[in-house]
């Protein structure tokens, strides 16, 4: 995805980097440095401030600023003469991104990417913002004018710059690892969170709040637990409305499957068109759980299409999952995904096009910039009636039309793909595929999860066996962060539950012990974002609040609670409890920032069951599995094992249960089991009795 070399312009230092985003800037006239000692030493030696630019490859406005400013010879000359310029891929260095995003938010009261920050040679920030146009216009300051003013400020008012930087660093320290009041966590915490989420929901278009709208998958899954625990039908209805509106809206790719980043409007029509691995990894479990809650196949279909998209377009030959797909192709956002009426008519023929266009909102006027974003504004039954078609015939026409349009779209110039493999995002997608394998009974999803796990565990560790963050072009780089560990542990637990391979459980235990040793805050509880032997930055952060991905602490609490329960490791469950205790004030006061931690709390509050299925080869084990996975049982762990197979020490749960000539089902709580069942109907009765309590 790197840019081709312009005639006569030499490459800068970014040409040797693995990040596709950094490589895109390798032939800018700006003399870019990657983050590292070389840049800071040059700044100190030459007494220059640092310009730090942070972005990512799928970011539309990052591309715009590159085109307008970083390719501009005049701006590049000024930067090269008066600044040391550093380029960072936020997906490779989320630690750097977090710290300096705090600075930008303190300065401007908002944040975003591209992020533009000015630092002293000691890496202290003194000014920042996001996107700036190259020149001032209509009241918006231009990048070149900002560079000139700050250079003058640096030269003539150095004391003020350094005082401002010191004050900012002090403020960042306060934000980096916030202390929350410790309060008791109980069912009432979950009840209040459910109420707050329902109150903030858009009951007409789904989602939360107004435009722009983000998916909030963790919050949706909290609501499903509120419905399950308290019988709150409003909670279920909010999730049903949101997941339905999203999957029928333009944020969903109706031809290729998978979700775009977020919606710019309140009705999910116009997305930012980039596709992120993590959004899709987090939405799949929400759709799978909604399918379990309602048995409505629509939700299973969306999950299946999303996983199939990842298999087709986001999976490396070695098994790891790629990171992102750009919003832009041929320099135009969304061009790859949108249609005109003339295009659909030419590809489908007039009859099928008339039907498809009526369903998918394709018109001569278009619904966005004279083009049509595919979406389903009307129920198909209404369209069938208006076109005087039987529903089966309508679906037949739509199915063949989607296939033809997908084939035609595949011949367009595709958006760029960032082929970095990130361990944390892979952990989330391993979890999604493993859950898909279990709930949809799809062996190919289990195989995909296993291959990705094998890749991360074999290719993304250093010599001491510590997890690394990023892999590209045969190189694994950067120490793993706390969310890399947490997401991989959680994914490995789901993978073990789906496939019964104990090596993945053993790998999860190794990662958990490493994380506790190197990331845990022994004084206050919870986990720091970086390890205790990480490069020293201006502060050490704690990731406590959910953003687009779950907070590192919320995910670590979830992962350790589940791993501890399935292995009988009380110390891991206790670490999860201590983590939630450290976050308890946040959960109570700001549940919308704490979705992942609330999922962990629901699991730890229980009642949480251990399900053991012993397979004696008589065909009943699959039926037992079906009884478990077709139901919404969020507070459970599952161990499936072949009768008479040796039991590893890590699985105390199986003790005394595997020597049997017939398949058996056990429902237990903290090792105390009900009578074993030998028929699926008995197992179903035990499960349903548990749910009623």
N, C-alpha and C positions, 0 to 999 in steps of 0.2 A: 504494500500500500504506500510505499515511499514514493516521493515525487521523482520524476525523471530529472536528470541533471541539465540545467540551462547552459547554453553555450557560453564558454569562457568564464563561468563563475565557479570558483573552487568550493569544495564542500567545507562546512565548518565541523566542529567536534561532534555534532549530533549524528553524523554519518556512521559513527562506530557504535551507536546505541541500539538496543534491541526493540525499544518501543516504537511501534509504527507512528504514533503521534510525534515523537521527537524526530524520527526520520523524515516526516513531512516538512520539517523546518531545516533540514540539513543543507539546503542550497539557498536559504535566505541570505541576503547581504548582511543581516545582523550577525555579529560574531558570538553566536550562542555558546554557552557552556552547559553541560549537564550539572545537576546538583552535586557538589563535591568540593574537596579541599582546594583543588586547583583554582576554582573561581574565587573562593574567599581569600586565598593567599594573594591573588592578583589584585583584588579590591583593596586589601590592606597595603600592599606594596605601592600601589599607585594612588592610594587615598581617594578612591572613587566609591560612590554609592552603588548598590546593586539593584538592578531591575529584575524582579522575579515574575515570570509569566507562567501560570499554571492552567492547564486545560486537559482535554482528552479527545481522542480521535473522532468520536461520534458527535462532538459538540459543534452545532451549526455556527454560532457566533465566534467560536475559536477560529474557524476557517475564514470567516469574514475579516476578523482582525488581522489574520496573517496576510490575506490578500491586500488589504488596504494599507496596513502599516509596516508589517515585517518584510514585505517585498518592496517597500518604498525606499529608494536609494537615499533620499534626503534624511528621512527618519533614521534609517540604519546608520548613516554617517554620524549623526548626532549621538545616537546610543553608543556606538563604538568608541567615540572620542571621550564621552563624559561618564559612561556607566560600564559596569560589568554585567552582562545580560545572562540570566540563567533560565532555562526552559525545563519545566517539570510536567510529567504525565501524572495526573492525580491518581490514576488507577495503579501506577507503580509505586507512588510515594504518598499514600493517604495520610501518613503521619505528618509530612510537611504541609499537605493541603489543609488538614484540620487546624493546625496552629495558625497559619497565615489567613485562613478564612475567618478565624476568630478576630484577627486584626482588622480585616476589611469590614466585618460586621460592626465592630466597635467604632470604626471611622465613619462609615456611610449608613449604618443601620440596615443594610441589606447585603446580600452576597450573591454569588453566581460565578459562571465561567464564560469566557476566560477571566481568570483572576489576575489582577495586575497589582503588584506590591513593591514598594521601594524600601530597601533595607540598608542599614549601616554595614560596613565590612564584618561586624561581629554578629550579623544575621538578625539584628533587631529591627522590626518594622517601624517606619515613621509616616508612611502615607500609603493609600491603596484605593482600589476601585475594581471595576469589572471591565466591560467593553467600553472603549472610547473610540470615536471616529478619528480619522487621521488629523482633521483640522476642525477648529471650533466653528460651530454653526448653530443658529437658532437657540442660543442659550446653553448649548451643551459644549463643555470644554473639549478641545481637540487634543489628541495624544501628544503631538509635537509641542504645543503650547505648555502642556503639563510637564513634559520633559525639561523644557527650558526654564520654567519657573522653579521646579524642584532643584535643578542644577545650580541656579542662582542662590536658592535657599541654602543648599549644601555649602556653597562657597562662602557666602557672606553671613550666614546666621547659624553656624555650626552648633553653637551652644544650645540654641532652641531646638534644633533637629535632635540632638542627643537627649535633651530633657524629654521631648515628646516621645522618643523611642523608649526611654526608660519607663515612662508612665504607661505606655501601651503594653510593654512586656509585663509590668506589674498587673495590669488589668487582665491580660491573657492568662497569667498564673491563676487568677481567681476563677476564670472560666474553665481552665484545662481539666481540673479534677475536683469538681464541685462537691461540697459536703452537703448531704441532705439530712434533714431531721429524721431520726429513726422512729418509726411508728409501728404499731402492731398491724400485721397483714392478716386478713381473714376473708371469709366468704363475702363480707360486707364490702371489702375493697373491690372484689370482682363485680358485685351488684352495682356499686356506684360507677365503676368504669363502664359497665353495660349501659346504664342510664345516660351517662355523659356522651357516649358514642351515638346512641340513638338520637339524643337531642341535637347533636351537631350534623346529623345526616340530612342530605337533600332527599326528601320523601317523594319528589317528582321525577328527578333525573338520576337518582342514585349517587353514591359517593358522599364525600364530606365537604361542607363549605361550598364556595363558589369557584369560578374559574380563576386560575388554571386548576385542573383537577388531576390529582394523582391517585393511583389505585389503592394504596393503604391496605395491602393484603393482610398484614399482621392484625390490624384493627378488625377486619372482617372476620378473621378466625377467632378473635376474642369474643365477638358477638355470637358466633355459633356456640361457643362454650357457655355464654350467658343464656342462650336459648336452651341448651341441654341441661344446664344446672338449675336454672330458675323457671323453666317453662315459659320464657318471655317470647311470645310470638312476634312482637315488634322487632326483636333482635333478628329473628330469622327473616322477616320480611325485608328489612334493610339490606341484608346480605343478598337475598334473592334479587331484589330490584337492582342493586349495584352490579352484581356479576352478570345479570341479564343485559342491562343497558350497555355495559362495557363490551360484552361479546357481540352485541348487535350494532355497536357504534363504529366510528372510523378509527378508533384507537386499536381495534383488532384487525389483523390482516386476514380478510375473508377468503383470499386465494391461497396464501402460503401458510396460514396459521401463525400464531404468536402475536404478542402485543407490542405496540410502539410505547415510547417512553411515558408520555402523559398527554392529557387533552388541554388545548389552549382555550376551550370553551366549556360551558357547564353541561353540555349534553353529549360529551364524548365523541363529537364529530371530527374535529380538526386536531390531529395529534401533532406533537413534535415527532418526526418520523423515524428517529433513530430507534433501534431495537437493542436492548441491553439484556445480557444473559441473566442478570439477577432479577429483573422484573418478571421474566418468564418463569424462572425457578421459584419465585415466591408466589406467583399467581396460580401455578398448577396445584399446589396443595389446597388452596382456597376452593378451587373448582371441584377437586376430588372430594373434599369434605362436604361441600354443598350437595354433591351427588349422593354421598352416604346419607345425609340428612333427609333428602327429599326423594331419592330414587328416580329423579328426573334425568333422562339420558342426555338431554341438552348439555348439562354441565360436564358430564363425562366426555362428551364429544369435543368440547372446547379444550379440555385437558389433553385429550389424545392428539388433537391437531397441533397443539402447542409443543408437545413432546416430539411429535413427528417432524415439525419444523426444525427443532434443535438437532435432531438426528440428521436431517437432510442438509442443513446449512451452517450449523454451528459446532460440528464435531470434527476434530482433527483425525487424520488417519491413525494416529497413535492412541486415540481414545479420549484425550482431554477436550474440554469444551472451550471454544473461543469466547472472547469477551463481548464484542459489540459489532453492530452494523451501523454505518453512517446514515444520517438523515438525507444527505445530499448525493445526487449523482449528476454528472455533467455540470456541476456547479449550481444545481437548482434543488432546493429542498423539496422532497416528496415526489420528484419527477418519476421515479421508478414505479411508484405505487398508484398513481392516479390515472383516470381515463377520460376520454371524450366519448360522446355518443357516436360519433363517426367511427372511432376505433372499435368499439364493441360491435357495431353493425358490420364492419368489414370482416371481423374475425368470426363472429357467430352467425352471420346471415340475418336478414331482417326479422324472421319469425322468432327465433330463439333470443335475439337481441331485445326485441320488444318485451318479452317475458322477463329476461334478466334485468333490463334497465328499470322496469316497473318495480321489481323487488329490491334492487340494490341502489336506487336513488340516482341513476345515471340519466342526465338530461342534456339538452342542447345548451342551456344556460350554465349548467354545472352547479355545484354547491360550494366550490372553493376556487377562487382565481380562474374562473372559466373552465375548470376541470371538475370531475366528479370523484370524490372520495367514496369508495364503496362502503355502504352501511345499510342496515335493515330497519328503516323507520316504521314499517307497518308489519303486523303479524302476517305470516305466509298464508294463513287461512283466508284473510281478507283479500290478499292479492289473488289467490286462487279463485275466490268467488267473483271478483271484479273481472277477471280474465276468462271466466267460465271454464276453468280447468279443474280436474280432480287433483287433490293434494299430492297423490302419488306421481301423477304425470308432471305436475309443477316441479317436484323435487328431482325428477329424472332430467328435466330440461336444465335446471339450475346446476345439477351435478356435472353434466357434460360441458356446460358453459364455463363453470369454474375451472375445469381441467384445461379447456382450450385457452382460456385467458391466462392461466398460470404458465402454460407452455409458451404463449406469445410473450408474456412478461419476462420469461427467462432469457429471451433473445435481446432484451434491452441491456443497456450498459448498467451494470449493477452498482449499488452503493459500495463504498469501500468497507472492508471487514478488518477489524483489529484482531489479529490472530494470537495475541497474548493469551496464555492460559494462567488464570489467577486461582490460587489454591482455595481461597474462601468462596469465591463465586462457584467454583467447581463443587465444593462441598454442598452448597445449596442445591445445585442441579443434580448431584448424586442423590440427595434426599428426595427431590421431585421425581426422578426416574424410579427410585426404589419404591416410593409410595404408589406411583403409577403401575408398577409391576404387580404389587400386592392387590390393589383395589380394582384394577381393570383386568387382572390376570393376563398380563402381556409379558411373556418371557424375554422378548427383545429389549424391553425397557430394563429388565434386570441385567441383561448382558451389557447394555450401555453404561449403567451405573458401575458395574464391576470393572469394566475397562477403564473408565475415568478414574476410579479409585486406585487401580493398579498403576496408572500413569502417574498420578500425584505422589503416591507412596514410593514409587521407584525412581522417579525423575526429579522430584521437587523437595529433596532433603539434602542437607549438607553432610559432611563426614561424621560429625557427632550425632547425626540422626535428627537434627532439628528441622522443622518445616520451613520451607522457603515460600516466598510470596508469588513470584512471577516466573513464567517460563516462555521463552521465545527463541527461535533459531538455534535450538540445541543448548541454550544456556538457561539455567535456573539461577535467579538473582534475588537479592534483598531478603533480609530476615523476615520470617512470617510475623504478622501482627495478630493481636488477640482474636480478631474476627476470623482470620484464616484458621486458627486452631479450633475455635468454637464451631464454625460451620463444617469443618471437616469431621470433627468428632460427631456432630449431630448427623451428618450424612452417613457416616460409617455405622452408626446405630441403626438407622433406617435400612441400610444395605444388609446388615446382618439379619434384621427381622424379615427381610424379603427373601434372602438366599441361604441363610443358615451357615455361612462360612465363618468359622471362628477367627480366622486370621484378621478379619476386618474389626472384630470386637477387640482383639488383642492390640491392633494398631490404634484403636480409639483410646484404649487405656494408656498406652505409651504417650500419645499426644496429650492426654489429660494430665498425666503426671509431669510432663515437661512444662505444660502451661501453668500449672500450680506453682512449680518451682521457680519459673522465670518471669511470670507476669503478675502473680497475686500480690495484692496490697495486704501485708500481714498485720498492719496496724489498724486500718479502718475497714478492711473487707473490700471485696470486689477485685477487679483486675485492671491494671494499666493497659494502655493501647499497645505499648512497645515493651519488649523484654528488658530485663535489668542489665543486659550487656549490649543494648542497642546504641547506635551512634547518638552522642549527646546533642540534643536540640535545645532551643531556648526554654522549653518546658516539657514535662512528661504528662500526657493527657490520659484521661479516662473516658471511654466511649460509653455514655450512659443512656442517651436518648436515641430512639429510632429515627432514621432519616429514610432515604430510599431503600436502604438495607437495614436489617435489624441491628440494634446496638450490640457492640461486642460483649458487654456485660449481660444483657438480656439473653443473647444466644448462648453464652457460656453457662448461665444458670440453667437454661433449658437442656443443653447437651449433657451437663454433669448430672442433673437430676435423672434423666432417662438412662444414662450409662450406669449410674450408681444403682438404680433399681434393677436393671436387667442382669447386672453382675453381682448384686448383693454387696456392693462396696459402699457402706454407710459413710465413709469419709468423703466420697464424691458427692453424695446427696447433701452432706453437711456443708461442703464448700458452696453448693448451689444455694442453700438456705442463707448462708452468710452473705452471699452476693446480693440476694434479694433484700436482706435486712439493710445493707448499705444503700440500696436504692429505694427503700420503703417510702420515704417522704415524697419522692418523685412519682411513684406508682399511685399514691393516694391523692396527690395534688394535680398531677398532669398525666392522666391515663392515656391521653392521645399521643403522648411522646413515649409511651412505655408498653406498646403492644406486645413485643416479644417477651418482656419480663412478666407481663400478665399471663401469657401462655405458660411460662414456667411456674408461676404461682398456682394456676389452676391445676397443673399436674401435681405439684407438691402438696396442695391442700387435700387432694384425693376426694373420695376414695379411688386409689389407683390399683389396678389389677395386673397380675402377671398371668399371662396365658401360656400354657405349655401344650404343645401338640406333638405327640409321639407317633411316628409313622411306621407301622409294621408291614407296609406294603400291601394292605388289603383294599386300597382305594378310598378309604374313609378320611384320610388325612386332608385330602383336597376339599372334601365337603366341610370338614371342621374349619379349614382356612376360610372358605367362603362365608361361613356363618360369622366369623370374626370380622373379615374385611368389608363385608357389605354394610355393616352397621357403623354408625358414628360413635366411636368409643375413644374419645380423646385422651383419657387417663388410663393408658394401658402400655405394657410392653409385651412382645410376643417372641417366644422361642419355639421353633419347630425343629425336631430332631428325629433321626432314624432310630428305630428300636435296635438295641444291642450295639450301636455305634459307640466307640469310646468317648467319654465325656471329659472335655478339658477342664482344668481347675477353675477357669474363669466362670464356669456355668454351674454354680451351686444349685440353682433352681431345678436342675435336672436330676439331682441326687435321688436315687431310689425310684425313678419313674420310667427308666428306659428298658428295663428287662420285662418285656411284655410280648405275648404272641399276637395281640390285637391292638390296632390303633386306638389311642386314648387322648382325651381332651381333659386338661386340668385348668380350673379357674382358681387362682390363689390371690392372697393379699399378704405381703411381707412373708411369703413362704408357707403360710397356713392355707391349705387347699381344701376346696369342697370335694365331695366324692367324685372320682374320675368318671367321665362319660365315655361310652363306647358307641353311641349313636349320635349323629348330627342333630337330631331333634332334641335329645336331652341337653346337648351343648347349647342349643338355641334357647332352651327354657332357662338354663342357668344364667346366660348372658342377659336375657330380658328381665329376669328377676333382679339382677344386679342393677340394671338401668332404672328400674322402677324405684329402687332405694336411693 
